[in-house]
Every structure is written in C-alpha cells, then in structure tokens.
Amino acid sequence: MQSDRSYHIQTDVCVIGGGHAGCEAALACSRLGFDTVLFTMNVDSIAMMPCNPHIGGSSKGHLVREIDALGGEMGRNIDKTFLQSRMLNRSKGPAVHSLRAQADKAEYSRSMRQVLQQQPHLTIRQAEVTDILLREPENGDGKKQVCGVRIHTGTVYDCRSVIVCTGTYLKARCLVGESITETGPGGMQRSTFLSDWFAANGMPLRRFKTGTPARMDGRSLDYSKMEIQEGDRKVVPFSYSTDPKTLEIDQMPCWLTYTNQETHDIIRANIDRSPIYAGIIEGTGPRYCPSIEDKVVKFAEKTRHHVFIEPEGRYTNEVYVDGMSSSMPDDVQQRMYRTVPGLENCVIVRNAYAIEYDCINANLLKLSLETKAVDGLFCAGQFNGSSGYEEAAAQGLIAGINAVKKMQGKEPLVLKRSEAYIGVLIDDLVTKDNREPYRMMTSRAEYRLLLRQDNADLRLRKYGYDCGLITEEQYQHVLYKQEEIEKETARLKKIRIGAAAGNQKILESLGTAPLKTACSLAELLCRPELHYEDLAPLDPTRPDPALPEEITEQVEIQIKYEGYIERQNRQVEQFEKLERRYLPETLDYLHMAGLRLEAQQKLHQFRPSSIGQASRISGVTPADVAVLLIYLEKTRGENREATDRH
Ligand SMILES: Cc1cc2nc3c(=O)[nH]c(=O)nc-3n(C[C@H](O)[C@H](O)[C@H](O)COP(=O)(O)OP(=O)(O)OC[C@H]3O[C@@H](n4cnc5c(N)ncnc54)[C@H](O)[C@@H]3O)c2cc1C
C-alpha cells in the first residue's frame, strides 16, 4: 500500500458499490445536499440485475412502494423500463396484493446510471476501494470514526461517512460444476481487499451463496409447448410520481412450462457433480430461492416444478429460465434444460452458476445500519446478508438517510415493524440470527394488514418529507388524500338507505341480496361482491367531481377491513409500548442477576436498543424480558438520558 504521498480528494460521503443499495444510498445523500462519491468496479454495471429480470412480487412489491414513498428511485426507474406488469394475488386480500414488473435489464441499468449522472453533488468513480481509513476516537467513547477510503490506485477520498454496499462481489467466486472462476456476477471483476479490512477491524465476514439459472437464445425455444403469461391490461405504477398514462406500452409476454421426471433423473444421476452436494461450495444459500438441484432432492415427491421463461430485454433475444437456477456442470445443464417442454433445442448463451461471496453479520449493526464498532460506517444491501434487489435498495436508502442524519447530528430514521416492511427487514437482519441470505416475505410481517402496498404513502411520506427527500407538494398531496379518505369514509357511514323498491331493484341489478332493513352505505360496502363505484346509483350526494381512485380505493379497504385493521392497531399499541422501553447501550448484561446465561451472552453480543428488540433475540425468553423490565423500573431515574439513544 502506497505511503501517504497519495493524492487526496475531499468529499462528504463515500458509497462503496453501484448496485441497487449503492444507487439509493448515493442518491439519498446527494439529494440532501452532501457531496457524494459512488465507487463501482465497473461503471457499466451500475444497477445491474445479475439475476431475475423482475422487480417486485410478493412482499418485494411492498418494499418498492415504501422506497418510493420515502423518496427513493427504484419505483420510478422500473416504471420507465418495464416490459410487463402484473398485480399478483388480486383474488386474495389487499394485504398480499403485490405488483411485479418484468424489467428490461439493460434499460433499467442505463436509466439509473443517467439519473445518477445528472444528480448534483454526486460523482461516479470506477475503482476498487481497498481500504477504509479510520481516525482515533475524539469523544472518548472509545469508538473509531471513519475519515476516508483508499482506492486501488492509492488515491484517498477524505470523507465523514462511508456506506458499504459491495453486494455479491467481495472475494466472489462463480461455480459451474468443477469450473470455478474468481469473478463477480456475470463475469464482472470481483473485489477482494475489504474482506481483510473488516476482519482486521473486529468484524469478520462470513460466506453466503446464491445462484442463477441459464440465459438462453429465445429464438431456439418452442413457445407452442408453453402457456403464455400476459401482463395486466391496466398497469398500476410502482411510483406515486409516475403518470399512469406513460405505462401504456406494448408489453412482452412470459411463458410457463415445467420440468419433468426426465429432468429430475438427470439431476439425481449427477448430483455428486453439483458443487453444492459435493461440498465444494462453502457459502450458505437462500432457503427460499432454491436451486433446481435442491428442489429435486428436497421435494423428491414432486413430479414437476414450474419454469418461467422471461424476456431479459426488448432489444435482446436472451431469455431467463426462472425456477431452474443451478451450478451443475455445463454438460449436465445442456442435457437437463433440453428435457423441459419447449426447450428441446435450446441454445445456452450464459450458463447457470452459483456465486459465493463475503458479507457481514448484520448483528454487528444498529437499527440505523451504522456499525456498532465504528462511527460513521454504514452497511447496506446483499453485503448485510439479504437477498434481492428490493431488499438491497431499501437498505441503501435508509443507510443513506441515516449517514446524512448522523452528519447533521440528528436522530436516525428507524422504521418500526408496525410501520413498514423496511422496518421488518432491518429489524430481522440486525436482531435475528440469520444463517442464510434473508429474503423478504409477507409472512415475516406481523402487522401485514396495515403494511399494504396500497397505503405506503400514507404510512411513510411524512418520514421522507422530514428528512428532505419528499417535496412540500408531494407531502401536501398525501395530507389532502388522508383528509379526503377520512371525510368520505365518515360520509358513507352516515348515509343510510332503506329497503325501498327502487333500492332493491338496484341491488338486484348489482347481483347482491336485497336489504331486509335500512343500513348505511358503509355497511353495504362491506358486502364482498360490492365495490365503491357500484354504490353510485344508491348515493346521490356522492362528491362531484368524483374522488380519484387512489382515495376511493383506500375508503373501500378501510371500510371492508375495518374490524381487522382495528384489531391490528390494538396489537400495534401493545407492541410499541415495549419498543419505547429503551435499554442503555452500556448495560452490563453479563452481571445482571436473574438473567439466564444464554440471555446474558446474547444481550451482551446484540446490545438491543429496546425491550421490544430484546424480546426478538433468539435465546432471550419472556422470563429474561421480565428481568430487564424490573431492572428498568428499579433504575428508571438513572436511565433518563438513555432514551435518546439508537
Ligand atoms: C448469481 C446471482 C444470483 C442471484 N439470485 C438471486 C435470487 O435468486 N433472488 C434474489 O432475490 N436475489 C438474487 N440475487 C441477488 C441480487 O442480485 C442482489 O440482491 C442485488 O443485486 C444486491 O444488490 P446490492 O446493491 O447489495 O449489490 P450488487 O448489486 O451486487 O452491487 C454491488 C456493487 O458493489 C461494487 N463493489 C463491490 N466491491 C467493491 C469495492 N471494493 N470497491 C468498489 N466497488 C465495489 C460492485 O461493482 C457493484 O457495483 C442474485 C445475485 C447473483 C449475483
């Protein structure tokens, strides 16, 4: 490493990584007026989608909406570059309605790069960051402070905050059977040095892995043997800023086919050549994105598995074979894919492969995504042990916002599990003992009926506005929306209609049962078969001009699910009581009487910020939580100063 005759460049924030996390982090910091440098191993890989060509889907669509509500970019970017859009789970309740859009990968990357390049206060630099520079603690609390980064050329960027978003690149290696290459995803150059830096600074990294399927020449497939999957006619935007009229595009289809016994037999016959089953792969893979090998071995009773053929872009004939990610040797891949109906003559353009890489144990982070060990050092994305573009982008945005808040001397933004999927994501990463890549799912959110994708703006716009990423106009719009929703809900509850013949006739034409007695329009709207617009003939005093759909949609959901929503709100009150019982950072758990040994060790390791977070640490029992509560009662006076700590 060069001595300090290096060339120094001044900036405020260094973001290491141009992936989905890095882009959001860098945009948040620069949009809030801080000079920011985004480092990437290759500028052409900015916002690259190394795996599936889609954004959103179950719970991931919720994350994208929340990112947009807070002022992030992913939602706007996919609305500009999508190929097909579908609202999943429409037949189920609104809590699981999830938007999913097929992306034109090249356009998605190009468009995000353009947004970054046009952003004031933001500089892009193609370079490997090899070292993070620290200065000794100023304020005596023994914590070192970041003060810069060094790149492979020796140049130093002096800064006040560093955000690490290295994704799947650190000491990455890619495996196709016995063929192993020391590269990042898609043959990109990997990065190496920072792994040693983290280990040397008391934050040893661990090894995770993930995998991707082959890409094929779409011209070599026979689509007549597959089921077509079209997009929705009426496309719903991800972003609240997107004009729905711009979404009327010529959508591209996806296709559905299946593996079969022959596919499974080839895999079983060669399972010893799979790097996963041959024990060559060290990293731990994601349980919820299993490779086709895993599916065949773990679900042996299943005779077929779904295979979705998805376009990679409008100006390429490459297609993505979703559902068959693998790290089998090339010869096995050639044979196994050709057993799938429609793929008999498939031409593989890029092999399926597994990638293993270094990432941090997010238990070393605070809920703000700042490291517990070093001041001003934040981490986000796949580097934190998550998996998925959306999970990465959400963390990048929060890390960016909190790096700025730290430099402004303000309290960090910590979203609660009861407020956002982003809150669930970060709390789970930081508090739970995740031993594999963490993928978001609706089942992870206790209060999912409140955390719907349709009300992300009502839940989160205020936080985006408070930190400066949401404009006055956007904020005023959500306040107006909230007010109109409450007014219209109250109006429908007040208006009563009787069982008069005219009304009965209208109800009959709507295919719903006649009224036995008078009821309010709101009670009528609770009938599953009826929707807000259906009631118009029974509602002469309805607002004119008509209320926009974004308001009537909320009115309908809040009336139809009122009972469930109220029950969940009561649960949230209980939950938040414990979240507001803060625990001092310096508490000596190892000598706290009454705590079981395992709890002493776990609490000492995790250093939870509240009783609520402590109760979610595996190995901490309700009895241990009771001990903590008694301790807090006893020492309430002394801890007054602890409340403002996160
Ligand atoms: C093969 C593969 C399969 C995947 N399969 C799935 C899946 O099935 N399901 C799923 O949900 N997700 C999957 N993913 C994960 C998904 O791609 C990632 O979650 C997402 O890309 C993570 O975004 P990120 O911003 O954290 O990191 P990345 O997108 O990996 O970006 C990292 C960035 O950091 C830069 N960088 C790294 N080190 C340095 C350094 N030292 N100096 C400068 N720049 C540096 C790189 O150049 C890059 O710009 C897969 C990824 C890969 C590679």
The ligand as a MOL file (V3000), in Angstrom:
LIG
                    3D

  0  0  0     0  0            999 V3000
M  V30 BEGIN CTAB
M  V30 COUNTS 53 58 0 0 0
M  V30 BEGIN ATOM
M  V30 1 C -25.7360 -15.0820 -9.3830 0
M  V30 2 C -26.7270 -14.3100 -8.5760 0
M  V30 3 C -27.9420 -14.8740 -8.2860 0
M  V30 4 C -28.8750 -14.1810 -7.5210 0
M  V30 5 N -30.0510 -14.7820 -7.2390 0
M  V30 6 C -30.9730 -14.0890 -6.5490 0
M  V30 7 C -32.2380 -14.6790 -6.2880 0
M  V30 8 O -32.4860 -15.7860 -6.7100 0
M  V30 9 N -33.1580 -13.9700 -5.5980 0
M  V30 10 C -32.8720 -12.7230 -5.1480 0
M  V30 11 O -33.7230 -12.1460 -4.5150 0
M  V30 12 N -31.6820 -12.1410 -5.3720 0
M  V30 13 C -30.7400 -12.8160 -6.0640 0
M  V30 14 N -29.5420 -12.2500 -6.3120 0
M  V30 15 C -29.2300 -11.1030 -5.5700 0
M  V30 16 C -29.3960 -9.7900 -6.1730 0
M  V30 17 O -28.7680 -9.6840 -7.3070 0
M  V30 18 C -28.7920 -8.8950 -5.2070 0
M  V30 19 O -29.5710 -8.9710 -4.0920 0
M  V30 20 C -28.6780 -7.4450 -5.5380 0
M  V30 21 O -28.0440 -7.2410 -6.7390 0
M  V30 22 C -27.9250 -6.8410 -4.3880 0
M  V30 23 O -27.7320 -5.5110 -4.6150 0
M  V30 24 P -26.5090 -4.7870 -3.9020 0
M  V30 25 O -26.6230 -3.3640 -4.2400 0
M  V30 26 O -26.4500 -5.1480 -2.4680 0
M  V30 27 O -25.2050 -5.4100 -4.5540 0
M  V30 28 P -24.7810 -5.6380 -6.0490 0
M  V30 29 O -25.8900 -5.4590 -6.9750 0
M  V30 30 O -24.0580 -6.9400 -6.0410 0
M  V30 31 O -23.7330 -4.4340 -6.3310 0
M  V30 32 C -22.5140 -4.3650 -5.6540 0
M  V30 33 C -21.7350 -3.1880 -6.1990 0
M  V30 34 O -20.5670 -3.0100 -5.4120 0
M  V30 35 C -19.4540 -2.7620 -6.2530 0
M  V30 36 N -18.2750 -3.1320 -5.4630 0
M  V30 37 C -18.0870 -4.2670 -4.7580 0
M  V30 38 N -16.9160 -4.2170 -4.0720 0
M  V30 39 C -16.3660 -3.0010 -4.3370 0
M  V30 40 C -15.1690 -2.3280 -3.9230 0
M  V30 41 N -14.3290 -2.8600 -3.0560 0
M  V30 42 N -14.9240 -1.0980 -4.4310 0
M  V30 43 C -15.7910 -0.5080 -5.3080 0
M  V30 44 N -16.9570 -1.0800 -5.7270 0
M  V30 45 C -17.2230 -2.3010 -5.2380 0
M  V30 46 C -19.7370 -3.5580 -7.4970 0
M  V30 47 O -19.0200 -3.0730 -8.6010 0
M  V30 48 C -21.2610 -3.3110 -7.6410 0
M  V30 49 O -21.4510 -2.0750 -8.2860 0
M  V30 50 C -28.5760 -12.9090 -7.0590 0
M  V30 51 C -27.3540 -12.3190 -7.3680 0
M  V30 52 C -26.4360 -13.0130 -8.1240 0
M  V30 53 C -25.1230 -12.3930 -8.4190 0
M  V30 END ATOM
M  V30 BEGIN BOND
M  V30 1 1 1 2
M  V30 2 1 2 3
M  V30 3 2 2 52
M  V30 4 2 3 4
M  V30 5 1 4 5
M  V30 6 1 4 50
M  V30 7 2 5 6
M  V30 8 1 6 7
M  V30 9 1 6 13
M  V30 10 2 7 8
M  V30 11 1 7 9
M  V30 12 1 9 10
M  V30 13 2 10 11
M  V30 14 1 10 12
M  V30 15 2 12 13
M  V30 16 1 13 14
M  V30 17 1 14 15
M  V30 18 1 14 50
M  V30 19 1 15 16
M  V30 20 1 16 17
M  V30 21 1 16 18
M  V30 22 1 18 19
M  V30 23 1 18 20
M  V30 24 1 20 21
M  V30 25 1 20 22
M  V30 26 1 22 23
M  V30 27 1 23 24
M  V30 28 2 24 25
M  V30 29 1 24 26
M  V30 30 1 24 27
M  V30 31 1 27 28
M  V30 32 2 28 29
M  V30 33 1 28 30
M  V30 34 1 28 31
M  V30 35 1 31 32
M  V30 36 1 32 33
M  V30 37 1 33 34
M  V30 38 1 33 48
M  V30 39 1 34 35
M  V30 40 1 35 36
M  V30 41 1 35 46
M  V30 42 1 36 37
M  V30 43 1 36 45
M  V30 44 2 37 38
M  V30 45 1 38 39
M  V30 46 1 39 40
M  V30 47 2 39 45
M  V30 48 1 40 41
M  V30 49 2 40 42
M  V30 50 1 42 43
M  V30 51 2 43 44
M  V30 52 1 44 45
M  V30 53 1 46 47
M  V30 54 1 46 48
M  V30 55 1 48 49
M  V30 56 2 50 51
M  V30 57 1 51 52
M  V30 58 1 52 53
M  V30 END BOND
M  V30 END CTAB
M  END
